Each structure stands twice: as C-alpha cells, then as structure tokens.
Amino acid sequence: METMARGSHDHQNKAGAFFMATLVMWAVSVFFEILFNKRAELAWILSGFCFYQSANWVVRNWVSRDPLFVNTCVSLLHSSITSASVVLILVNQWRTNGSYEIFEHEQLFGGTWPWAYQALCFSCGYFAYDQWDMLRYRLYGGWIPSILLHHLILLVCFTLALYRNVTINYLILTLICELHSIFLHMRKVRRMAGFREAKSRIVKAEWVLNWVTFTLARFISHVLITVKLIKDASKFGKGVELPLALVGMAGMNFLNVFLGIDLFNAYRRENNPQKNSHKHGD
C-alpha cells in the first residue's frame, strides 16, 4: 500500500512538473508577443490573470484559507463574469445586425464582435491563473490530471486564436457553457459550506438550473458549434484552424458526456443520502 501511494505521489509530481513547464512556456510566449511584437491588446490576458489572483487573495484573507474553497469561489466569479460578458456581446450583436448575420462563417471565423477580443483575453488570463493555483496547491489528481489537460488545451487554442486574430467569435460562443459552470461551482461551494439538505427548495431549484443550463448552454450549444464547423469546413481553407477547432470541439463534447454522467451520479447520491451512506458504511 505504501509503495502504491509513493508511486502515485511520484506520478503526481511528474505531472505537476510537466504542466508547470508548459505554463511557463506559455507565459514566456505571451510576454514575448506583448513586449517584442508590440501586441498591447494582449495585455488583457495579464489583466485577467492579475484580477483573478487578486480575487483569490481577497477570499483567502477574508473568507477561508482552504485552497479548494478559495479556488472554487474564484471559479464561480469567473463563470459569472464570463457568461454575463458573452450574453451581453451576443445581445448587442443581435440587436445591431440581426440573428442571421451572427452565425455567418465570415463573422464567426474572421470577424471580431465588439469587446469579444478583450473578453477572450480576460478569460484566457483566468485559465492561466487557475492552472497556476491548482499546481501551487496540488488541487489535482491522477496520472494525467484531466483538469490540467483541459486548461492546457484551452490556453493553446485561445492564445493561438488571439495571436492570429481568427475564430474569436467561435470561441466566444463556446464560452456560453460558463452559464452552466455557475451552478456547478455554486453546488460545490454550498456543499463545502455544509449546506446539503437535498429536500430544500433552494437545492431543488439549483438542480433544475444545473440540468437546464447543462443541456442548453453546454451540451446542445457545443454540438451545434461542432455541426457548424463541419458544415462550413470547405470555407476554412488549408490552415490549421479547422483541424484545431474540430479536435478542440471533439474533446469538449467528449468531456461533456462524462460531465453529464458525473452530474447524474451526483444528483442520485444527493437525493439518496441514506442509500449512499449505507453503501459506503458511513
């Protein structure tokens, strides 16, 4: 048992070292673009990183010092800000140009809606912060931590799009899933705060919103974006954008299936606490 634990710890250290190295290389790349290629607009990435790191400091010093609780609270803040930003961007574009033009390939691929670039940069800064925070406090597990891999994929896709200034609006559409993340993080914070009464109206309402936003804002929206990419494949040309987008969306849809399974299991456990307690001998 001790040997297994030591082996698991060694794998965790190796995974942490790998993802820390990729995060450092990513940071060097961003600073190089800002300082040497004069890409001042990318400073919004640094703003996002500093903002969420500051929020981390506030929660840690004024609410709780539990690293997981702090991380989840900041994640809830990011989901709230990002989903509100995406909705405002889409509503503004809808009112200005109508629903049809929003989903044209030229708009999604080469266009940039007002404040979409800044919103994407700010969110990119959050993913860098979150990666750093999880590595710093070891808020991950497994030989290949899925959460760290997820963040790395997002950082690569987001920064490449920001560097080349393409598919910005496509990526903004994918961030509508943060509406669902709000309720994921709310549930986690609620349970860590000790409020676990499954029969209460608040918890029931939370689960309804959890399922509705998972279905509409995460699962269906990502499937529709994937269908749109496939439908417009011939319009992309010979660059890396289409393969990268398809691989990224395939990965997100794959993760959504497992997230849905985890969500269903969590719902069942929370609504059958006695059965779950008996099963685990609690």
Secondary structure, 3 states (H helix, E strand, C coil): CHHHHHHHHHHHHHHHHHHHHHHHHHHHHHHHHHHCCCCHHHHHHHHHHHHHHHHHHHHHHHCCCCHHHHHHHHHHHHHHHHHHHHHHHHHHHHHHHHHHHHCCHHHHHCCCCCCHHHHHHHHHHHHHHHHHHHHHHCCCCCCCCHHHHHHHHHHHHHHHHHHHCCCHHHHHHHHHHHHHHHHHHHHHHHHHCCCCCCCCHHHHHHHHHHHHHHHHHHHHHHHHHHHHHHHCHHHCCCCCHHHHHHHHHHHHHHHHHHHHHHHHHHHHHHHCHHHHHHHHCC
